[in-house]
Amino acid sequence: MRKSEASKSTGWDPEYYKSIMSDRNVAMFERIKDYLNSDKKQTHLVAVGSGHMLGDKGIVPLLEQTGFKVKKTLAAELYPHGTAIMSTLQQVAGAIGSALAMTMLATGQVNYLRDQGFVMSNGLNLA
């Protein structure tokens, strides 16, 4: 998908798309390239949103154009690590979602009670 097609399909302004996707892709690509070109012989796992993989300015095409060989699947010996990472991410996302929901509910309840002039049992006035 070309940048112009993506911005049309999402209804995004082309300049907004450029700043939120293309410019960030290039910045992430540069950082990834620095990791991969370092003298340290380490394995790197890079996690980015799927939208950053698409298009001519996506991270994968930028790496391939620079001569890197990109594996689009996790190596078999790393499956347990990938599964563990995904499980952890799902748990963290669930916890964050639950915390946000509870915060919104509690805030709404406090605001409602304050609007009604409710005085808490510990003597604090919410007004």
Disulfide bonds with the S-S distance in Angstrom:
none
